[in-house]
């Protein structure tokens, strides 16, 4: 999607160039629009950010003592662990 097709999530103006600095999922044309849209965006933004933080913590947590860890193979992605 090219930049000229991104609309402001608050006022629907085209060419929104500013993003939510927390989740990076919504775009705004100005700081004023971002502030006015915050009450609507806040629950989704915080929920997304918390989910992302929990996923990162899960993926980087050390294994519990005695846990069976499957051997790493070269046919999985080292980041997302999806099969290649």
C-alpha positions in Angstrom: 0.0 0.0 0.0 1.5 3.3 -1.0 1.6 6.2 1.4 -0.9 8.3 -0.6 -3.6 5.7 0.0 -3.2 5.7 3.8 -6.0 7.7 5.5 -6.0 9.3 8.9 -7.9 7.0 11.4 -9.4 10.0 13.1 -10.6 12.3 10.2 -10.1 10.1 7.1 -7.9 12.6 5.3 -5.5 11.0 2.8 -1.7 10.9 3.1 -1.6 10.2 6.9 2.1 10.0 7.8 2.1 9.8 11.6 1.7 6.5 13.4 0.8 5.5 16.9 4.2 5.2 18.5 3.1 2.3 20.7 1.4 -0.2 18.3 2.3 1.2 14.9 -1.0 0.0 13.6 -2.9 3.2 13.1 -2.1 6.4 11.1 -2.9 10.0 11.7 -2.5 13.2 9.7 -1.6 15.3 12.8 -0.9 15.1 16.5 -4.3 16.8 17.1 -6.0 13.9 15.3 -4.0 11.4 17.3 -4.9 13.0 20.6 -8.6 13.2 19.7 -8.7 9.5 18.6 -6.8 8.2 21.6 -9.9 7.4 23.7 -11.2 5.1 20.9 -7.8 3.6 20.1 -6.5 3.2 23.7 -8.1 -0.2 24.5 -7.0 -1.9 21.3 -3.5 -0.3 21.4 -2.8 -1.4 25.0 -4.3 -4.9 24.4 -2.1 -5.3 21.3 1.0 -4.0 23.0 0.5 -6.3 26.0 -0.1 -9.3 23.8 3.1 -8.6 21.9 5.0 -8.2 25.1 3.6 -11.5 26.5 4.5 -13.3 23.3 8.1 -12.0 23.4 8.4 -13.0 27.0 7.1 -16.5 26.3 9.5 -16.9 23.3 12.6 -15.7 25.3 11.8 -17.3 28.7 14.3 -19.9 29.9 13.0 -23.5 29.9 11.7 -24.8 33.2 14.0 -27.3 35.0 13.5 -30.8 33.6 11.4 -29.6 30.7 11.7 -31.6 27.5 13.0 -29.3 24.8 12.5 -30.4 21.2 15.8 -30.4 19.2 16.2 -27.4 16.9 16.2 -28.4 13.3 17.2 -26.3 10.3 13.8 -26.6 8.7 12.2 -24.1 11.2 12.5 -20.4 11.4 14.6 -19.3 14.4 12.3 -16.4 15.1 8.8 -17.6 14.7 9.5 -21.4 14.8 7.3 -22.0 11.7 8.3 -24.7 9.3 10.2 -23.5 6.3 
